[in-house]
């Protein structure tokens, strides 16, 4: 196809409503139309492969960039995986404890957290993941194996000292007292470049769709960056090539139509 594009989509707040965890019907139809026109559909997410909801595999995606670029799949084949050493995993967990942070640590096959969360946000996430049937492990396990993580902190925590100990990670702000830890130099942007190189398609023919700060790397990396109308940070909209409507106001379908992708 002469004008084939690669379309990269964040999940939460972009493909799915963050409250209902559902994909709007208009989005499903638009993705199918894009696929029929020969475009390549890729999920580009901070989530590890281990916690991708099953419905995502029914939407026609050709591949998945998971864990902010640390694990990449295309056509059911794993193309790339970066994981931390067991020693670094244990050091990271120890740092969160030393400075009184709470965390959830994410691997390709399993996610880890403690039985006794001190911070409520971490407990809510852990409870949600368990209730959805994902494979979980305990940070007290003898062998822990993960790729990245998220940490939470409050007035009892010493986040600044923690951050000075984890300089090998990008600490992405996800909200008050909430950071996503991604091993440098990986990001959603490196995932885009990997897929573009693998398929021999120019980054100029890549379109990205996102709504939050952990999409910033990919939104800044490509010319055709689409920001959802429901994005809370106005600075994301200022850097966008195109700002579409809210997710529940047919935002994905509207963008694909306006950009003449479908």
Secondary structure, DSSP 4 states (H G I P E B T S, - for coil): -TT--EEEE-SBTTTB-TTT--B-HHHHHHHHHHHHTT-EEEEE-SS-GGG--GGGGGTT-SEEEETTTTEEEETTEEEEE----HHHHHHHHHHHHHTT-EEEEE-SS-EEE-SS-SSHHHHHHHHHHHHTT--EEETTSS----SEEEEE--TT--HHHHHHH-TTEEEEEEETTEEEEEETT--HHHHHHHHHHHHT--GGGEEEEE-SGGGHHHHHHSSEEEE-TT-S-HHHHHH-SEE---GGGTHHHHHHHHTT--
